Amino acid sequence: MTQAGAAVTLGAVANGQGGVAAGRIGTVVVLDTRGAPRGWTLRGAVTTFTGAGGRSVQGAYLTWTPTCAPARGSLGRCSPGPAGTVGAEGAVLASADGGGRFTVDATVQLHLPPYTRTGGYTAVLTLTLTDGGA
């Protein structure tokens, strides 16, 4: 598994109004050369967003809409995970049922409630690739 850029940058939201800060993950490429139709699953989980002075925004406010596509000649089929909340519990980003090369992407949205304190926030989005798939 490789990823084009590890950082996700989200857009700004007007102060006091709440709204959606949108962005996208760096494209992930999964290369499965094991030669058996074992498949794989790629999951993601996000920590709480933290800012200066102990400010925080729950990771449950982060949603994504995944996409997944096999390269020409891949033996397996790739399925994107469902659109929805990522959160600390995690969610499926994509899965495949066989070998090949697969491109996985997702748009992300942080839904900020009104009157979220201003400033920058950071969180960690962890992607985990496991054996077994769709």
Wavefront OBJ file of the C-alpha trace (Angstrom):
o trace
v 0.000 0.000 0.000
v 1.275 3.463 -0.863
v -0.341 6.850 -0.396
v 0.206 10.051 -2.374
v 0.822 12.521 0.427
v -0.096 11.687 3.975
v -1.651 15.014 5.010
v -5.310 15.907 4.512
v -6.043 19.643 4.401
v -9.593 20.793 4.990
v -11.081 24.092 3.888
v -12.099 26.922 6.201
v -15.529 27.502 7.727
v -17.011 30.933 8.543
v -16.587 31.877 12.207
v -19.631 31.191 14.363
v -21.775 29.755 11.592
v -20.646 26.146 11.518
v -20.621 24.322 8.227
v -18.540 21.883 6.260
v -14.765 21.917 5.847
v -14.117 19.765 2.774
v -11.016 18.010 1.462
v -9.797 14.634 0.237
v -7.371 11.971 1.315
v -4.201 11.361 -0.663
v -4.819 8.661 -3.280
v -4.003 5.176 -1.981
v -2.718 2.432 -4.277
v -3.029 -1.168 -3.110
v -0.913 -3.689 -5.018
v -1.905 -7.282 -4.206
v 0.539 -9.708 -5.852
v -0.068 -12.742 -3.634
v -1.359 -14.792 -6.561
v -4.366 -16.122 -4.666
v -7.880 -14.674 -4.598
v -7.643 -13.778 -0.906
v -8.604 -10.126 -1.135
v -8.095 -7.284 1.322
v -9.936 -4.621 3.314
v -8.748 -1.055 3.880
v -10.206 0.703 6.931
v -9.768 4.178 8.366
v -10.219 5.668 11.830
v -9.761 9.248 13.028
v -8.844 10.710 16.406
v -10.454 13.746 18.025
v -9.473 17.037 16.342
v -7.553 19.181 18.829
v -6.635 22.844 18.813
v -4.854 25.364 21.023
v -6.032 25.758 24.592
v -7.591 22.302 24.779
v -10.219 22.949 22.106
v -11.569 19.824 20.455
v -13.944 18.613 17.752
v -15.015 14.982 17.832
v -13.757 12.714 15.046
v -17.369 11.553 14.642
v -17.972 14.822 12.758
v -15.725 13.556 9.908
v -17.459 11.790 7.024
v -16.151 10.412 3.737
v -17.327 9.248 0.350
v -14.932 6.549 -0.895
v -14.157 5.429 -4.452
v -12.190 2.416 -5.641
v -11.108 1.277 -9.098
v -9.079 -1.726 -10.307
v -6.330 -1.198 -12.880
v -6.651 -2.922 -16.233
v -5.698 -6.590 -15.911
v -6.492 -6.859 -12.191
v -8.046 -10.195 -11.253
v -10.099 -8.892 -8.344
v -13.050 -6.572 -8.071
v -12.842 -3.514 -5.841
v -15.708 -2.105 -3.790
v -15.713 1.297 -2.076
v -16.875 1.398 1.515
v -20.152 3.124 2.300
v -20.302 6.893 2.515
v -20.685 8.024 6.097
v -19.000 8.683 9.419
v -15.363 7.687 9.924
v -14.980 8.343 13.662
v -12.735 6.678 16.219
v -14.418 3.303 15.670
v -13.405 3.429 12.037
v -15.085 2.563 8.771
v -14.314 0.593 5.612
v -12.649 2.702 2.941
v -12.528 -0.075 0.312
v -12.156 -3.814 -0.175
v -11.267 -6.223 -2.965
v -11.885 -9.917 -3.557
v -8.695 -10.764 -5.454
v -5.305 -9.685 -6.686
v -4.279 -6.737 -8.784
v -3.609 -3.035 -8.540
v -6.331 -0.817 -7.087
v -6.710 2.943 -6.690
v -8.634 4.124 -3.627
v -9.725 7.708 -2.951
v -12.212 9.558 -0.777
v -13.569 13.039 -0.361
v -13.835 14.012 3.309
v -16.011 16.525 5.114
v -15.690 17.801 8.655
v -19.156 18.945 9.780
v -18.550 21.705 12.324
v -21.373 22.767 14.626
v -22.204 26.478 14.983
v -19.984 28.387 17.388
v -17.051 26.008 17.106
v -14.101 27.959 18.492
v -11.877 29.492 15.821
v -8.368 28.312 15.045
v -6.564 25.375 13.538
v -7.313 21.810 14.551
v -5.380 18.609 13.892
v -6.264 14.926 14.064
v -4.736 11.646 12.935
v -6.445 9.567 10.245
v -5.029 6.029 10.339
v -5.485 3.668 7.383
v -5.122 -0.066 8.046
v -4.857 -2.748 5.345
v -5.873 -6.275 6.360
v -6.071 -9.660 4.667
v -9.524 -10.705 3.415
v -11.939 -8.656 1.370
v -15.252 -8.156 -0.361
l 1 2 3 4 5 6 7 8 9 10 11 12 13 14 15 16 17 18 19 20 21 22 23 24 25 26 27 28 29 30 31 32 33 34 35 36 37 38 39 40 41 42 43 44 45 46 47 48 49 50 51 52 53 54 55 56 57 58 59 60 61 62 63 64 65 66 67 68 69 70 71 72 73 74 75 76 77 78 79 80 81 82 83 84 85 86 87 88 89 90 91 92 93 94 95 96 97 98 99 100 101 102 103 104 105 106 107 108 109 110 111 112 113 114 115 116 117 118 119 120 121 122 123 124 125 126 127 128 129 130 131 132 133 134
